[in-house]
Amino acid sequence: MDNLSDTLKKLKITAADRTEGSLEGCLDCLLQALAQNNAETSEKIQGSGILQLFANLLTPQASCTAKVADIIAEVAKNEFMRIPCVDAGLISPLVQLLNSKDQEVLLQTGRALGNICYDSHSLQAQLISMGVIPTLVKLLGIHCHNAALTEMCLVAFGNLAELESSKEQFASTNIAEELVKLFKKQIEHDKREMIFEVLAPLAENDAIKLQLVEAGLVECLLEIVQQKVDSNKEDDVAELKTASDLMVLLLLGDESMQKLFEGGKGSVFQRVLSWIPSNNHQLQLAGALAIANFARNDGNCIHMVDNGIVEKLMDLLDRHVEDGNVTVQHAALSALRNLAIPVVNKAKMLSAGVTETVLKFLKSEMPPVQFKLLGTLRMLIDAQEAAEQLGKNAKLVERLVEWCEAKDHAGVMGESNRLLSALIRHSKSKDVIKTIVQSGGIKHLVTMATSEHVIMQNEALVALALIAALELGPAEKDLASAQLVQILHRLLADERSAPEIKYNSMVLICALMGSESLYKEVQDLAFLDVVSKLRSHENKSVAQQASLTEQRLTVES
């Protein structure tokens, strides 16, 4: 290490007067010392103050530039050396060197910048603002035959693509075209994996999704799926998963999705359809997720239902009822839920037997599956007949009541409440109300009326008004013990309550007067005061309902 001290002293002198021959020798000694003991040598370099001199040595013309960049890359492998490199002003000259024609200089410069900025979002953001992204994309295009340089660019892209600020810059380059071109040439799994690691974060951006689709990435992905589908080799299974996951990600963009759907005639759409009946779980999953993504607008949904997609999804679900794959169940139910949104699809899906298939998953203990199952049923029961049939299904109603208490899973709890209310609102059936009363569902509808979401409050109040109008006797006790009257008083007195909440609360008050015990509660709470104030409400419907309710309260008292 004494030699090292001598070298550093000598380097200070030669760096100052730029005597190239002795300079090269000193730099070689440093590289050797770093190879033997990187951390210790780096500390000595930091202590010597030589880093500041390096900034002046990083010039495109100098013959020692590559070696200086190599030394910086080596010392910056140590975390404690990264800030000193920044403080020595090395980033700016290194960024300038990315315009060099010399491949060795480019390689060492890329390594140096990569190591200095490793794991530092703020430094990476600085590089982005200095315009390194377009420069690196250009380099990838020019030097695509240089494996080491290509790898350096990919590693840099992988790091920078994690930052949101990079996406816009990437989108303004031809990165999609370059990566797809490179991807087509790769045979080795590791090399393809490196490209995948760049593609995944980039494909989160909608503009880049479309560019990747236009550059032909989808065809490459479909080819990989075809090649790997029957293989059990670990690498192949991993690559199949990555390719099909990326395919689904590309479909999350509206434009890229429509481009691949091609009115349902697209070869990509057809190929994805063939994944659903496959025996490979990963492909079944990707196929169902892809359909759920294609089903993001009414036109696509109607076309797919008319062309038999529902039967394919039901067959897939049937294969996963007993000890099924939860992710496949979740994906297939997501697809059915989306397909059920257009009004014209509901009756077709009901007559295809979707509810029967979906109900097979009532016993599932997995909240994501429960959530999608509830959403699918809620989308399907707009029709009175369907709502009545499901609402009289005691097993379903009992499960809904149980899930209304799933405090750990707000989504499942919310959907259960909404489905319970929808069964009453769409069926308007005494039998459905009886089933819900017998299963203990009334208290949940009353709680739902206090939800922070106006749409849920409203759905609850309308369902409760139907209960009060059609089947008040059997529900009376439960409504009282759930403190419905007190809740309605609170909703009417609260200035923050939406107009429709006030309106439906008064409709419900009038309906409750048919019960002696509930009416006594109404009288005890001095509703007249609250209601008479609402006669001058700015919303006409609320004001009119307030007048009617006031008359009822006055007459009855």
C-alpha positions as CSV (number, residue, x, y, z in Angstrom):
1,M,0.0,0.0,0.0
2,D,3.1,2.3,0.3
3,N,3.3,2.0,-3.5
4,L,-0.3,3.2,-3.6
5,S,0.6,6.4,-1.6
6,D,3.5,7.0,-4.0
7,T,1.2,6.4,-7.0
8,L,-1.4,8.9,-5.7
9,K,1.3,11.6,-5.1
10,K,2.7,11.0,-8.6
11,L,-0.8,11.0,-10.1
12,K,-1.4,14.4,-8.6
13,I,1.6,15.9,-10.3
14,T,1.1,14.2,-13.7
15,A,-2.6,14.9,-13.7
16,A,-1.8,18.6,-13.2
17,D,0.6,18.8,-16.2
18,R,-1.1,16.0,-18.3
19,T,2.0,14.0,-19.1
20,E,0.1,11.1,-20.8
21,G,2.7,8.4,-20.5
22,S,3.3,8.6,-16.8
23,L,-0.4,9.2,-16.3
24,E,-1.4,5.9,-17.9
25,G,1.1,4.1,-15.7
26,C,-0.3,5.6,-12.5
27,L,-3.9,4.8,-13.6
28,D,-2.9,1.2,-14.3
29,C,-1.4,1.0,-10.8
30,L,-4.6,2.3,-9.3
31,L,-6.7,-0.2,-11.2
32,Q,-4.5,-3.1,-10.0
33,A,-4.8,-1.8,-6.4
34,L,-8.6,-1.6,-6.7
35,A,-8.7,-5.2,-8.1
36,Q,-6.7,-6.4,-5.0
37,N,-8.6,-4.5,-2.3
38,N,-11.3,-2.2,-3.5
39,A,-12.6,-0.7,-0.3
40,E,-9.2,0.1,1.2
41,T,-7.9,1.6,-2.0
42,S,-11.0,3.6,-2.4
43,E,-10.6,5.1,1.0
44,K,-7.0,6.1,0.2
45,I,-8.2,7.7,-3.1
46,Q,-10.8,9.7,-1.2
47,G,-8.3,10.8,1.4
48,S,-5.8,11.9,-1.3
49,G,-8.1,14.5,-2.9
50,I,-7.4,13.0,-6.3
51,L,-11.1,12.6,-7.2
52,Q,-11.4,16.4,-7.9
53,L,-8.6,16.1,-10.5
54,F,-10.5,13.3,-12.3
55,A,-13.2,15.7,-13.5
56,N,-10.5,17.5,-15.7
57,L,-9.2,14.2,-17.1
58,L,-12.6,13.1,-18.4
59,T,-12.3,14.6,-21.8
60,P,-13.3,13.0,-25.1
61,Q,-9.8,13.6,-26.7
62,A,-7.6,12.2,-23.9
63,S,-6.3,8.6,-24.4
64,C,-6.7,7.8,-20.7
65,T,-10.4,8.7,-20.4
66,A,-11.6,5.1,-20.4
67,K,-9.2,4.2,-17.6
68,V,-10.3,7.2,-15.5
69,A,-14.0,6.2,-16.0
70,D,-13.1,2.6,-15.1
71,I,-11.5,3.8,-11.8
72,I,-14.5,5.9,-11.0
73,A,-16.8,2.9,-11.7
74,E,-14.7,0.7,-9.4
75,V,-14.6,3.1,-6.5
76,A,-18.3,3.9,-6.8
77,K,-19.0,0.2,-6.1
78,N,-18.6,1.3,-2.4
79,E,-21.5,3.2,-1.0
80,F,-19.3,5.5,1.0
81,M,-17.6,6.7,-2.2
82,R,-20.8,7.8,-4.1
83,I,-21.4,11.1,-2.5
84,P,-17.7,12.1,-2.7
85,C,-17.9,11.3,-6.5
86,V,-20.8,13.6,-6.8
87,D,-19.1,16.3,-4.7
88,A,-16.1,16.1,-6.9
89,G,-18.2,17.2,-9.9
90,L,-17.9,13.9,-11.8
91,I,-21.5,13.5,-13.0
92,S,-21.5,16.3,-15.6
93,P,-18.3,15.3,-17.5
94,L,-19.4,11.7,-17.4
95,V,-22.8,12.5,-18.9
96,Q,-20.9,14.5,-21.7
97,L,-18.8,11.4,-22.5
98,L,-22.0,9.5,-23.4
99,N,-21.7,11.3,-26.8
100,S,-18.3,9.7,-27.4
101,K,-17.7,7.4,-30.4
102,D,-15.3,5.2,-28.5
103,Q,-17.0,2.0,-27.3
104,E,-14.7,1.4,-24.4
105,V,-15.2,5.0,-23.1
106,L,-18.9,4.5,-23.5
107,L,-18.9,1.3,-21.6
108,Q,-16.8,2.5,-18.6
109,T,-18.7,5.8,-18.5
110,G,-22.0,3.9,-18.3
111,R,-20.6,1.8,-15.5
112,A,-19.4,4.8,-13.6
113,L,-22.7,6.7,-13.8
114,G,-24.6,3.5,-13.0
115,N,-22.5,2.8,-9.9
116,I,-22.5,6.4,-8.6
117,C,-26.3,6.7,-9.0
118,Y,-27.1,3.2,-7.8
119,D,-30.1,3.1,-5.5
120,S,-30.4,6.9,-5.4
121,H,-33.7,8.2,-6.9
122,S,-32.5,11.8,-6.6
123,L,-29.3,11.2,-8.6
124,Q,-31.2,9.1,-11.2
125,A,-33.7,11.9,-11.5
126,Q,-30.8,14.3,-12.0
127,L,-29.5,12.1,-14.9
128,I,-32.9,12.1,-16.4
129,S,-33.1,15.9,-16.3
130,M,-29.6,16.1,-17.9
131,G,-31.1,14.2,-20.9
132,V,-29.4,10.8,-20.6
133,I,-32.5,8.8,-21.8
134,P,-32.5,9.9,-25.4
135,T,-28.7,9.6,-25.5
136,L,-28.8,6.0,-24.2
137,V,-31.6,5.0,-26.5
138,K,-29.6,6.3,-29.5
139,L,-26.5,4.3,-28.2
140,L,-28.6,1.1,-28.0
141,G,-29.5,1.6,-31.7
142,I,-26.0,2.3,-32.8
143,H,-24.1,-0.4,-30.8
144,C,-26.7,-3.2,-30.7
145,H,-23.9,-5.6,-31.8
146,N,-21.8,-4.8,-28.8
147,A,-23.1,-7.2,-26.1
148,A,-21.4,-5.4,-23.2
149,L,-22.7,-2.0,-24.3
150,T,-26.2,-3.3,-24.9
151,E,-26.2,-4.8,-21.4
152,M,-25.0,-1.5,-19.9
153,C,-27.9,0.3,-21.7
154,L,-30.4,-2.3,-20.5
155,V,-29.3,-2.1,-16.8
156,A,-29.5,1.7,-17.0
157,F,-33.0,1.6,-18.6
158,G,-34.1,-0.9,-15.9
159,N,-33.0,1.5,-13.1
160,L,-34.3,4.7,-14.7
161,A,-37.7,3.2,-15.8
162,E,-38.7,2.8,-12.2
163,L,-38.9,6.6,-11.9
164,E,-42.2,8.1,-13.0
165,S,-40.3,11.1,-14.4
166,S,-38.6,8.9,-16.9
167,K,-41.7,7.6,-18.7
168,E,-42.5,10.8,-20.6
169,Q,-38.9,11.0,-21.9
170,F,-38.8,7.3,-22.8
171,A,-42.2,7.8,-24.7
172,S,-40.6,10.5,-26.8
173,T,-37.8,8.2,-28.1
174,N,-38.0,5.1,-30.2
175,I,-37.2,2.8,-27.2
176,A,-40.1,0.5,-28.0
177,E,-38.8,-0.2,-31.5
178,E,-35.2,-0.7,-30.3
179,L,-36.2,-3.1,-27.5
180,V,-38.5,-5.2,-29.7
181,K,-35.7,-5.3,-32.4
182,L,-33.3,-6.5,-29.7
183,F,-35.7,-8.9,-28.2
184,K,-36.3,-10.6,-31.6
185,K,-32.6,-11.3,-31.9
186,Q,-32.1,-12.9,-28.4
187,I,-32.0,-16.6,-28.0
188,E,-30.6,-16.9,-24.5
189,H,-33.1,-16.8,-21.6
190,D,-31.0,-14.5,-19.4
191,K,-30.7,-11.9,-22.1
192,R,-34.5,-12.0,-22.8
193,E,-35.1,-11.7,-19.0
194,M,-33.0,-8.5,-18.9
195,I,-35.2,-7.0,-21.7
196,F,-38.3,-8.1,-19.9
197,E,-37.1,-6.3,-16.8
198,V,-37.0,-3.1,-18.8
199,L,-40.3,-3.7,-20.6
200,A,-42.4,-4.3,-17.6
201,P,-42.0,-0.9,-15.9
202,L,-42.1,0.9,-19.3
203,A,-45.3,-0.8,-20.2
204,E,-47.1,0.8,-17.3
205,N,-47.2,4.0,-19.4
206,D,-50.1,4.1,-21.8
207,A,-48.3,5.9,-24.6
208,I,-45.4,3.3,-24.4
209,K,-48.0,0.4,-24.3
210,L,-49.3,1.6,-27.7
211,Q,-45.7,2.0,-29.1
212,L,-44.8,-1.5,-28.0
213,V,-47.9,-2.9,-29.6
214,E,-47.1,-1.1,-32.8
215,A,-43.5,-2.3,-32.7
216,G,-44.7,-5.9,-32.8
217,L,-44.0,-6.9,-29.2
218,V,-47.3,-8.8,-28.9
219,E,-46.3,-11.2,-31.7
220,C,-43.0,-11.9,-29.9
221,L,-44.9,-12.6,-26.7
222,L,-47.4,-15.0,-28.4
223,E,-44.5,-16.8,-30.0
224,I,-42.8,-17.3,-26.6
225,V,-46.1,-18.6,-25.2
226,Q,-46.4,-21.1,-28.0
227,Q,-42.8,-22.3,-27.6
228,K,-42.9,-22.7,-23.8
229,V,-46.4,-23.8,-23.1
230,D,-45.7,-27.6,-22.9
231,S,-42.3,-27.3,-21.1
232,N,-41.8,-28.1,-17.4
233,K,-38.3,-26.5,-17.3
234,E,-38.1,-23.8,-14.6
235,D,-36.7,-21.2,-17.0
236,D,-39.4,-21.9,-19.6
237,V,-42.2,-21.8,-17.0
238,A,-40.9,-18.4,-15.7
239,E,-40.6,-17.0,-19.2
240,L,-44.2,-18.1,-20.1
241,K,-45.4,-16.3,-17.0
242,T,-43.5,-13.1,-17.7
243,A,-44.6,-13.1,-21.4
244,S,-48.3,-13.7,-20.6
245,D,-48.3,-11.2,-17.7
246,L,-46.8,-8.5,-20.0
247,M,-49.4,-9.3,-22.6
248,V,-52.1,-8.6,-20.0
249,L,-50.3,-5.4,-19.0
250,L,-50.4,-4.1,-22.6
251,L,-54.2,-4.6,-22.6
252,L,-54.6,-2.2,-19.7
253,G,-54.2,0.7,-22.0
254,D,-57.4,1.7,-23.8
255,E,-55.8,2.4,-27.2
256,S,-53.5,-0.6,-27.1
257,M,-56.4,-2.8,-26.0
258,Q,-58.7,-1.6,-28.8
259,K,-56.0,-2.0,-31.4
260,L,-55.5,-5.6,-30.4
261,F,-59.3,-6.3,-30.2
262,E,-59.8,-5.2,-33.8
263,G,-63.6,-5.5,-33.5
264,G,-63.2,-9.1,-32.2
265,K,-61.6,-10.2,-35.4
266,G,-58.0,-9.6,-34.3
267,S,-55.6,-12.6,-34.4
268,V,-54.3,-11.6,-31.0
269,F,-57.7,-11.6,-29.5
270,Q,-58.4,-15.0,-31.1
271,R,-55.1,-16.4,-29.7
272,V,-55.9,-15.2,-26.2
273,L,-59.3,-16.9,-26.4
274,S,-57.5,-20.2,-27.1
275,W,-55.7,-19.8,-23.7
276,I,-58.9,-20.1,-21.7
277,P,-59.6,-23.9,-22.4
278,S,-55.8,-24.7,-22.1
279,N,-54.6,-27.0,-19.3
280,N,-51.9,-24.5,-18.2
281,H,-53.0,-22.5,-15.2
282,Q,-50.8,-19.6,-16.1
283,L,-52.4,-19.3,-19.5
284,Q,-55.9,-19.8,-18.2
285,L,-55.2,-16.9,-15.8
286,A,-53.7,-14.7,-18.5
287,G,-56.6,-15.5,-20.8
288,A,-59.3,-14.6,-18.3
289,L,-57.5,-11.4,-17.3
290,A,-57.1,-10.5,-20.9
291,I,-60.9,-11.0,-21.5
292,A,-61.6,-8.8,-18.4
293,N,-59.4,-6.1,-20.0
294,F,-61.0,-6.4,-23.4
295,A,-64.4,-6.1,-21.6
296,R,-63.8,-2.5,-20.6
297,N,-66.3,-1.0,-23.1
298,D,-69.8,-2.0,-24.0
299,G,-69.2,-2.7,-27.7
300,N,-66.5,-5.2,-26.9
301,C,-68.6,-6.8,-24.1
302,I,-71.6,-7.2,-26.4
303,H,-69.5,-8.7,-29.2
304,M,-67.8,-11.2,-26.9
305,V,-71.1,-12.4,-25.2
306,D,-72.7,-12.8,-28.7
307,N,-69.7,-15.0,-29.7
308,G,-69.8,-17.4,-26.9
309,I,-67.2,-16.1,-24.4
310,V,-69.5,-16.7,-21.4
311,E,-69.6,-20.4,-22.0
312,K,-65.8,-20.6,-22.2
313,L,-65.5,-18.7,-18.9
314,M,-68.1,-20.9,-17.2
315,D,-66.3,-24.1,-18.3
316,L,-63.1,-22.6,-16.9
317,L,-64.7,-21.9,-13.6
318,D,-66.3,-25.3,-13.5
319,R,-62.7,-26.8,-13.7
320,H,-61.7,-24.7,-10.6
321,V,-64.6,-25.3,-8.2
322,E,-63.0,-28.0,-6.1
323,D,-59.6,-27.0,-4.7
324,G,-59.4,-24.6,-7.6
325,N,-56.7,-22.1,-8.4
326,V,-57.8,-18.9,-6.6
327,T,-56.2,-16.5,-9.0
328,V,-57.9,-18.2,-12.0
329,Q,-61.3,-18.0,-10.1
330,H,-60.8,-14.3,-9.4
331,A,-59.8,-13.5,-13.0
332,A,-62.7,-15.5,-14.6
333,L,-65.2,-13.8,-12.2
334,S,-63.7,-10.4,-13.0
335,A,-64.3,-11.1,-16.7
336,L,-67.9,-12.2,-16.1
337,R,-68.6,-9.1,-14.0
338,N,-67.3,-6.7,-16.7
339,L,-69.2,-8.6,-19.4
340,A,-72.4,-8.2,-17.3
341,I,-72.3,-4.4,-17.3
342,P,-74.1,-3.7,-20.7
343,V,-77.9,-4.0,-20.2
344,V,-78.3,-6.2,-23.3
345,N,-75.9,-8.8,-21.9
346,K,-77.7,-9.4,-18.6
347,A,-80.6,-11.6,-19.8
348,K,-78.3,-13.5,-22.2
349,M,-75.9,-14.3,-19.4
350,L,-78.7,-15.2,-17.0
351,S,-80.2,-17.7,-19.5
352,A,-76.7,-19.1,-20.1
353,G,-76.7,-20.1,-16.4
354,V,-74.0,-17.7,-15.1
355,T,-75.6,-17.3,-11.7
356,E,-75.7,-21.1,-11.1
357,T,-72.0,-21.3,-12.0
358,V,-71.1,-18.3,-9.8
359,L,-73.1,-19.6,-6.8
360,K,-70.8,-22.7,-6.8
361,F,-68.1,-20.4,-5.2
362,L,-70.3,-19.3,-2.3
363,K,-68.2,-21.5,-0.1
364,S,-65.0,-19.8,-1.0
365,E,-63.1,-18.4,2.0
366,M,-60.9,-16.1,-0.2
367,P,-62.0,-12.4,0.0
368,P,-60.8,-11.5,-3.6
369,V,-63.0,-14.3,-4.9
370,Q,-65.9,-13.4,-2.6
371,F,-65.6,-9.8,-3.8
372,K,-65.8,-10.6,-7.5
373,L,-68.6,-13.2,-7.0
374,L,-70.7,-10.5,-5.3
375,G,-70.0,-7.9,-8.0
376,T,-70.9,-10.3,-10.7
377,L,-74.3,-11.2,-9.1
378,R,-75.0,-7.5,-8.4
379,M,-74.4,-6.7,-12.1
380,L,-76.8,-9.5,-13.2
381,I,-79.9,-8.9,-11.1
382,D,-81.4,-5.8,-12.6
383,A,-84.2,-8.0,-13.8
384,Q,-87.1,-8.6,-11.4
385,E,-87.2,-12.4,-12.0
386,A,-83.5,-12.9,-11.4
387,A,-83.5,-10.8,-8.2
388,E,-86.5,-12.8,-6.9
389,Q,-85.0,-16.1,-7.7
390,L,-81.7,-15.2,-6.0
391,G,-83.4,-13.3,-3.1
392,K,-85.3,-16.5,-2.1
393,N,-82.1,-18.5,-2.1
394,A,-81.6,-18.9,1.7
395,K,-78.1,-20.2,1.4
396,L,-77.0,-17.1,-0.6
397,V,-78.8,-14.7,1.7
398,E,-77.3,-16.3,4.9
399,R,-73.8,-16.0,3.3
400,L,-74.4,-12.4,2.4
401,V,-75.4,-11.6,6.0
402,E,-72.3,-13.3,7.2
403,W,-70.1,-11.3,4.8
404,C,-71.8,-8.1,5.9
405,E,-69.8,-8.5,9.0
406,A,-66.4,-9.0,7.3
407,K,-64.8,-6.0,9.0
408,D,-61.3,-7.0,7.8
409,H,-62.5,-6.8,4.2
410,A,-64.2,-3.6,3.5
411,G,-64.8,-4.4,-0.2
412,V,-66.6,-7.7,0.6
413,M,-68.6,-6.1,3.3
414,G,-69.7,-3.2,1.0
415,E,-70.6,-5.5,-1.9
416,S,-72.6,-7.8,0.4
417,N,-74.6,-4.9,1.7
418,R,-75.2,-3.6,-1.8
419,L,-76.3,-7.0,-3.1
420,L,-78.7,-7.5,-0.1
421,S,-80.3,-4.1,-0.9
422,A,-80.4,-4.8,-4.7
423,L,-82.2,-8.1,-4.2
424,I,-85.0,-6.1,-2.4
425,R,-85.0,-3.1,-4.8
426,H,-85.1,-5.2,-8.0
427,S,-87.4,-8.0,-6.9
428,K,-89.9,-5.9,-4.8
429,S,-90.9,-9.3,-3.5
430,K,-92.4,-10.1,-0.1
431,D,-90.8,-13.6,-0.2
432,V,-87.3,-12.0,-0.7
433,I,-87.9,-9.6,2.2
434,K,-89.0,-12.6,4.5
435,T,-85.9,-14.5,3.6
436,I,-83.7,-11.5,4.4
437,V,-85.6,-10.9,7.7
438,Q,-85.2,-14.6,8.7
439,S,-81.5,-14.5,7.9
440,G,-80.9,-11.4,10.1
441,G,-80.1,-9.1,7.3
442,I,-82.2,-6.1,8.4
443,K,-79.7,-4.6,10.8
444,H,-77.1,-4.5,8.0
445,L,-79.3,-2.5,5.8
446,V,-79.9,0.0,8.6
447,T,-76.2,0.3,9.2
448,M,-75.7,0.7,5.5
449,A,-77.9,3.8,5.6
450,T,-75.2,5.5,7.7
451,S,-72.4,4.7,5.1
452,E,-70.0,7.5,4.1
453,H,-70.9,6.8,0.5
454,V,-74.2,8.5,-0.6
455,I,-74.9,5.9,-3.3
456,M,-74.9,3.2,-0.6
457,Q,-76.9,5.2,1.9
458,N,-79.5,5.8,-0.8
459,E,-79.7,2.1,-1.9
460,A,-80.2,1.2,1.8
461,L,-83.0,3.7,2.3
462,V,-84.9,2.7,-0.8
463,A,-84.7,-1.0,0.2
464,L,-85.8,-0.2,3.8
465,A,-88.8,1.8,2.4
466,L,-89.8,-1.2,0.3
467,I,-89.6,-3.4,3.4
468,A,-91.7,-1.0,5.4
469,A,-94.3,-0.8,2.6
470,L,-94.5,-4.5,1.8
471,E,-93.6,-6.5,4.9
472,L,-93.4,-4.2,7.9
473,G,-94.8,-6.6,10.5
474,P,-92.1,-9.3,10.3
475,A,-89.3,-6.7,10.1
476,E,-90.6,-4.4,12.9
477,K,-88.6,-5.8,15.7
478,D,-85.3,-5.8,13.8
479,L,-85.8,-2.3,12.6
480,A,-86.4,-1.1,16.1
481,S,-83.4,-2.9,17.6
482,A,-81.2,-1.5,14.9
483,Q,-82.4,2.0,15.9
484,L,-83.6,3.0,12.5
485,V,-85.8,5.8,13.7
486,Q,-83.0,7.5,15.6
487,I,-80.7,7.1,12.5
488,L,-83.4,8.7,10.3
489,H,-83.7,11.6,12.7
490,R,-80.0,12.1,12.6
491,L,-79.9,12.0,8.8
492,L,-82.7,14.6,8.5
493,A,-81.1,16.9,11.1
494,D,-77.6,16.8,9.6
495,E,-77.1,19.7,7.2
496,R,-74.5,17.7,5.3
497,S,-76.9,14.9,4.2
498,A,-77.5,15.0,0.4
499,P,-80.9,16.0,-0.8
500,E,-81.8,12.5,-2.0
501,I,-80.9,11.1,1.5
502,K,-83.3,13.6,3.1
503,Y,-86.0,12.8,0.6
504,N,-85.8,9.0,1.0
505,S,-85.5,9.3,4.8
506,M,-88.9,11.2,4.9
507,V,-90.5,8.6,2.5
508,L,-89.3,5.9,4.9
509,I,-90.7,7.8,8.0
510,C,-94.1,7.9,6.4
511,A,-93.9,4.1,5.6
512,L,-92.9,3.3,9.2
513,M,-96.1,4.9,10.5
514,G,-97.9,1.6,9.8
515,S,-96.2,0.2,12.9
516,E,-97.5,1.2,16.3
517,S,-94.2,0.7,18.1
518,L,-92.1,2.4,15.5
519,Y,-94.6,5.3,15.2
520,K,-94.3,5.8,18.9
521,E,-90.6,6.2,18.5
522,V,-91.2,8.8,15.7
523,Q,-93.4,10.8,18.0
524,D,-91.0,10.7,20.9
525,L,-88.2,12.1,18.8
526,A,-90.1,15.3,17.7
527,F,-89.6,14.7,14.0
528,L,-92.0,17.6,13.2
529,D,-89.4,20.2,14.1
530,V,-86.8,18.8,11.8
531,V,-89.3,18.1,8.9
532,S,-91.0,21.5,9.0
533,K,-87.6,23.2,8.6
534,L,-87.1,21.2,5.4
535,R,-90.2,22.7,3.8
536,S,-88.1,25.6,2.7
537,H,-85.3,23.4,1.3
538,E,-83.7,24.6,-2.0
539,N,-84.4,21.2,-3.5
540,K,-88.0,21.1,-4.7
541,S,-88.5,17.4,-4.2
542,V,-87.2,17.6,-0.7
543,A,-89.5,20.6,0.1
544,Q,-92.6,18.8,-1.3
545,Q,-91.8,15.6,0.6
546,A,-91.3,17.7,3.7
547,S,-94.8,19.2,3.3
548,L,-96.4,15.7,2.8
549,T,-94.5,14.2,5.7
550,E,-95.5,17.1,8.0
551,Q,-99.1,16.6,7.1
552,R,-98.9,12.8,7.8
553,L,-97.2,13.5,11.2
554,T,-99.8,16.2,12.1
555,V,-102.8,14.0,11.1
556,E,-101.5,10.9,12.9
557,S,-100.7,12.8,16.1
